Amino acid sequence: MTFFEPPNENLRSDGSANDEEITPSKYVTDQVELHLEDAFQGLSRLETNSIDLAIVDPPYGASSTASWAYESKERLAGFGGDWKLTQESWDLITQHESFEGTIRWLQELKRVVRATGSIWIHSTYHNSGFVNVACQLLNVEIINEVVWFKRNAFPNLACRRLTASHETILWAHTGGKKREYLFNYDEAKRATFVGDKLKEADKQLRTVWDISNNKTKEELFFGSHPTQKPLRLTDRLLLIAGKPGGTLLVPFVGSGTELVSGVRYGMNVVGFENKEEFFDLAKRRLENELARAPSLFN
């Protein structure tokens, strides 16, 4: 692809400048590998065709320098339970950085995810266009575009836009025209989900999901991440494409929700996080989960 500039080695996986040195650390068990490390560096060490499923929740580039005149410690109810209205440095990235970063981590995922596996990618309107274009350029086929409808969406404070009530999740695979990716069709069809008014038992699962963004007390017991997803959402991703005994990759760990869900589903999990605060949070959640009796989503 000669129309791309050579990869900028001074960028971290979140697209921001690589001006902070990370001291590597890791938490390893028989089922878990959690690394305090930049995703680009970690992904480069993974063996080709070694991953059965990847769940990617990259920085959206949604933060800005705008202020709503709330104190940084102020919590606002209604968007993900309590929403911290603060500007996160890891999310302050330019459009060029977002697109370049997307190309780079998607190239690595195309290399490490098996043809029989697949990739879930979270996005909003801030970065969904970049992700879609990157998939097409790299011949990563999009299986479905899922609309996650958030019934309890936070209102638009400026009153100059419609209230953002959804996020987009792309389901993609790397196997080309053979389309060998795992799809747990029967399980998805049989399933019903508490609170989802759109899914009926024994009806095909559609691409609009009605899932509250609120997290339980258990999910927030050890702390939280500003873009933390609810377990009920991640559990559904695994129900559709997870493989018990297979390997789940989470390049941007955050609070560790996807890793916890993977452990519950019986998968081996590998993740990377470049912030020590969130590495420690994910580690505590995983230690707690591993101490519980194993079962599919308990």
Secondary structure per residue as TSV (DSSP state, phi and psi in degrees):
chain	resnum	aa	ss	phi	psi
A	1	M	-	360.0	82.7
A	2	T	T	-71.1	-12.6
A	3	F	T	-82.9	0.5
A	4	F	S	-99.1	145.7
A	5	E	-	-69.9	153.8
A	6	P	-	-57.6	147.6
A	7	P	-	-52.2	136.2
A	8	N	-	-83.4	103.5
A	9	E	T	-69.1	-8.9
A	10	N	T	-91.5	7.1
A	11	L	B	-101.4	140.4
A	12	R	-	-82.5	176.3
A	13	S	T	-66.6	-18.2
A	14	D	T	-88.2	3.4
A	15	G	S	89.9	-7.7
A	16	S	S	-89.2	169.0
A	17	A	B	-65.1	138.8
A	18	N	-	-87.6	66.8
A	19	D	-	-107.3	8.0
A	20	E	S	-118.0	129.3
A	21	E	-	-84.8	130.2
A	22	I	-	-102.7	127.6
A	23	T	-	-87.0	112.2
A	24	P	-	-59.3	141.8
A	25	S	E	-149.9	162.1
A	26	K	E	-154.3	157.0
A	27	Y	E	-126.4	117.6
A	28	V	E	-129.9	131.2
A	29	T	-	-131.9	-172.7
A	30	D	S	-64.0	-23.5
A	31	Q	S	-115.6	-13.7
A	32	V	E	-128.0	137.5
A	33	E	E	-130.5	106.1
A	34	L	E	-114.7	123.7
A	35	H	E	-117.8	133.3
A	36	L	E	-85.1	91.5
A	37	E	S	-166.1	150.1
A	38	D	-	-65.0	140.3
A	39	A	H	-60.8	-39.5
A	40	F	H	-57.8	-44.8
A	41	Q	H	-67.2	-42.8
A	42	G	H	-66.6	-44.1
A	43	L	H	-60.6	-36.3
A	44	S	H	-64.1	-21.0
A	45	R	H	-89.9	-13.2
A	46	L	S	-73.7	145.2
A	47	E	-	-71.5	147.0
A	48	T	T	-62.8	139.6
A	49	N	T	56.1	45.4
A	50	S	-	-113.1	-2.9
A	51	I	E	-117.8	137.2
A	52	D	E	-94.6	-28.0
A	53	L	E	-154.8	138.1
A	54	A	E	-124.5	138.0
A	55	I	E	-121.1	119.8
A	56	V	E	-117.2	121.9
A	57	D	-	-123.6	77.0
A	58	P	-	-77.5	165.4
A	59	P	-	-57.2	133.8
A	60	Y	-	-86.4	-17.9
A	61	G	-	73.2	29.8
A	62	A	-	-91.0	-17.5
A	63	S	-	-73.8	157.8
A	64	S	-	-148.9	-177.6
A	65	T	S	-87.6	0.9
A	66	A	-	-65.7	149.8
A	67	S	-	-127.9	138.0
A	68	W	-	-99.2	14.6
A	69	A	S	67.5	22.7
A	70	Y	-	-97.6	149.7
A	71	E	-	-67.9	152.5
A	72	S	T	-63.8	-22.8
A	73	K	T	-90.6	-2.9
A	74	E	-	-66.9	134.7
A	75	R	E	-111.1	134.5
A	76	L	E	-112.9	122.2
A	77	A	E	-74.8	148.4
A	78	G	T	114.2	-17.5
A	79	F	S	-125.5	98.8
A	80	G	S	72.5	34.7
A	81	G	S	80.8	-94.8
A	82	D	E	-113.7	130.3
A	83	W	E	-115.8	122.1
A	84	K	E	-82.7	116.5
A	85	L	-	-88.3	74.7
A	86	T	-	-129.7	158.5
A	87	Q	-	-93.6	118.3
A	88	E	-	-93.1	129.3
A	89	S	G	-60.6	-33.9
A	90	W	G	-70.8	-12.5
A	91	D	G	-106.0	0.4
A	92	L	-	-90.1	80.4
A	93	I	-	-128.2	151.6
A	94	T	-	-80.7	167.5
A	95	Q	H	-62.2	-40.4
A	96	H	H	-62.6	-44.0
A	97	E	H	-63.8	-39.1
A	98	S	H	-63.6	-44.8
A	99	F	H	-68.7	-43.6
A	100	E	H	-63.6	-43.2
A	101	G	H	-63.2	-40.3
A	102	T	H	-61.2	-45.6
A	103	I	H	-58.5	-42.7
A	104	R	H	-68.3	-49.3
A	105	W	H	-71.6	-29.0
A	106	L	H	-70.8	-35.3
A	107	Q	H	-59.6	-42.7
A	108	E	H	-67.0	-41.1
A	109	L	H	-64.8	-38.0
A	110	K	H	-61.2	-32.6
A	111	R	H	-75.7	-41.3
A	112	V	H	-92.5	-22.7
A	113	V	E	-83.7	130.0
A	114	R	E	-65.3	158.5
A	115	A	E	-62.5	-26.2
A	116	T	E	-86.4	-1.5
A	117	G	E	-102.5	-171.4
A	118	S	E	-156.9	176.6
A	119	I	E	-134.1	130.6
A	120	W	E	-103.6	132.3
A	121	I	E	-128.7	117.9
A	122	H	E	-80.3	145.2
A	123	S	E	-161.7	165.3
A	124	T	-	-128.2	-174.0
A	125	Y	T	-63.7	-17.2
A	126	H	T	-66.6	-33.2
A	127	N	T	-135.1	-1.5
A	128	S	H	-63.7	-34.2
A	129	G	H	-63.9	-41.8
A	130	F	H	-60.6	-45.5
A	131	V	H	-63.5	-43.7
A	132	N	H	-61.8	-47.5
A	133	V	H	-63.4	-42.3
A	134	A	H	-60.8	-42.3
A	135	C	H	-59.2	-44.8
A	136	Q	H	-66.4	-41.0
A	137	L	H	-65.0	-33.9
A	138	L	T	-96.2	7.7
A	139	N	T	57.1	39.5
A	140	V	-	-97.8	109.4
A	141	E	E	-76.1	132.1
A	142	I	E	-82.9	120.3
A	143	I	E	-78.2	-51.3
A	144	N	E	-147.5	152.6
A	145	E	E	-109.2	114.1
A	146	V	E	-98.1	135.7
A	147	V	E	-101.2	114.6
A	148	W	E	-89.9	102.3
A	149	F	E	-81.8	119.1
A	150	K	-	-101.4	98.2
A	151	R	T	-59.0	-31.3
A	152	N	T	-101.4	36.9
A	153	A	-	-59.8	145.9
A	154	F	-	-71.4	136.1
A	155	P	-	-67.4	157.6
A	156	N	-	-79.6	114.0
A	157	L	T	-71.5	-31.1
A	158	A	T	-79.3	-16.0
A	159	C	S	56.9	34.6
A	160	R	S	-120.5	2.4
A	161	R	S	-143.5	164.5
A	162	L	-	-66.1	150.0
A	163	T	-	-68.3	121.8
A	164	A	-	-68.7	114.6
A	165	S	-	-121.2	12.8
A	166	H	E	-151.0	161.2
A	167	E	E	-127.4	160.3
A	168	T	E	-105.1	137.6
A	169	I	E	-125.3	119.2
A	170	L	E	-93.5	135.0
A	171	W	E	-108.8	120.4
A	172	A	E	-134.7	164.0
A	173	H	E	-142.0	165.3
A	174	T	S	-113.6	7.2
A	175	G	S	-88.3	4.4
A	176	G	G	71.9	-155.1
A	177	K	G	-68.2	-18.5
A	178	K	G	-69.9	-27.0
A	179	R	-	50.0	62.0
A	180	E	-	-90.4	1.6
A	181	Y	-	-59.7	146.9
A	182	L	-	-73.3	131.3
A	183	F	-	-136.1	112.1
A	184	N	-	-80.8	69.4
A	185	Y	H	-60.0	-49.0
A	186	D	H	-62.4	-42.4
A	187	E	H	-62.9	-42.4
A	188	A	H	-65.8	-37.4
A	189	K	H	-69.7	-41.6
A	190	R	H	-70.5	-25.7
A	191	A	-	-66.7	148.4
A	192	T	-	-127.3	154.2
A	193	F	-	-132.2	128.6
A	194	V	T	-58.9	126.4
A	195	G	T	90.6	-16.0
A	196	D	-	-87.9	107.2
A	197	K	S	-84.1	-0.6
A	198	L	S	-99.9	-22.1
A	199	K	-	-99.0	124.1
A	200	E	-	-106.6	146.8
A	201	A	T	-61.0	141.5
A	202	D	T	60.7	24.8
A	203	K	S	-118.5	145.7
A	204	Q	-	-56.9	137.9
A	205	L	-	-72.0	125.8
A	206	R	-	-90.7	-178.5
A	207	T	S	-97.4	9.8
A	208	V	E	-116.3	119.9
A	209	W	E	-114.0	129.1
A	210	D	E	-96.9	94.6
A	211	I	-	-133.5	122.3
A	212	S	-	-63.5	145.6
A	213	N	-	-89.8	2.1
A	214	N	-	-69.0	142.2
A	215	K	-	-104.8	150.9
A	216	T	-	-77.3	166.1
A	217	K	H	-60.5	-36.5
A	218	E	H	-62.0	-41.6
A	219	E	H	-66.4	-27.3
A	220	L	H	-104.2	5.7
A	221	F	T	-59.0	-40.1
A	222	F	T	-94.9	-2.9
A	223	G	-	134.2	-174.2
A	224	S	-	-147.2	167.3
A	225	H	-	-124.2	144.0
A	226	P	T	-57.5	-29.0
A	227	T	T	-115.1	29.1
A	228	Q	-	-62.0	131.3
A	229	K	-	-92.6	149.6
A	230	P	-	-72.4	146.1
A	231	L	H	-58.4	-35.6
A	232	R	H	-61.2	-28.4
A	233	L	H	-74.0	-48.8
A	234	T	H	-65.6	-36.3
A	235	D	H	-57.7	-35.3
A	236	R	H	-70.1	-37.3
A	237	L	H	-60.2	-40.9
A	238	L	H	-73.5	-36.2
A	239	L	H	-57.3	-38.2
A	240	I	H	-78.1	-41.4
A	241	A	H	-132.8	6.0
A	242	G	-	-77.0	157.0
A	243	K	-	-133.4	102.8
A	244	P	T	-53.1	131.2
A	245	G	T	88.0	-12.3
A	246	G	S	-84.8	-170.7
A	247	T	E	-117.9	127.3
A	248	L	E	-103.6	132.8
A	249	L	E	-112.8	131.6
A	250	V	E	-126.6	99.7
A	251	P	S	-68.1	-31.5
A	252	F	S	-120.8	93.4
A	253	V	-	-70.2	-42.6
A	254	G	T	59.3	-123.6
A	255	S	T	-80.9	-10.4
A	256	G	S	92.5	10.9
A	257	T	H	-55.6	-46.9
A	258	E	H	-65.4	-35.4
A	259	L	H	-67.6	-42.4
A	260	V	H	-60.6	-45.1
A	261	S	H	-62.7	-40.2
A	262	G	H	-62.7	-41.8
A	263	V	H	-61.6	-43.4
A	264	R	H	-62.4	-33.0
A	265	Y	H	-82.0	-6.4
A	266	G	T	88.4	21.7
A	267	M	-	-98.7	154.4
A	268	N	E	-79.3	139.3
A	269	V	E	-125.0	141.8
A	270	V	E	-131.3	131.3
A	271	G	E	-147.3	157.4
A	272	F	E	-128.8	137.8
A	273	E	E	-143.6	130.5
A	274	N	S	-100.5	5.2
A	275	K	-	-113.0	122.7
A	276	E	H	-60.3	-36.5
A	277	E	H	-56.8	-45.4
A	278	F	H	-82.8	-28.0
A	279	F	H	-58.6	-46.4
A	280	D	H	-65.2	-39.3
A	281	L	H	-61.7	-48.9
A	282	A	H	-62.7	-39.2
A	283	K	H	-61.7	-44.5
A	284	R	H	-64.0	-40.6
A	285	R	H	-65.4	-39.7
A	286	L	H	-68.7	-41.0
A	287	E	H	-59.8	-42.0
A	288	N	H	-65.0	-41.6
A	289	E	H	-67.4	-41.2
A	290	L	H	-67.6	-21.5
A	291	A	T	-78.5	-10.6
A	292	R	S	-88.0	163.0
A	293	A	-	-66.5	130.6
A	294	P	-	-72.2	138.7
A	295	S	-	-169.5	165.0
A	296	L	T	-69.5	106.5
A	297	F	T	56.5	24.5
A	298	N	-	50.0	360.0
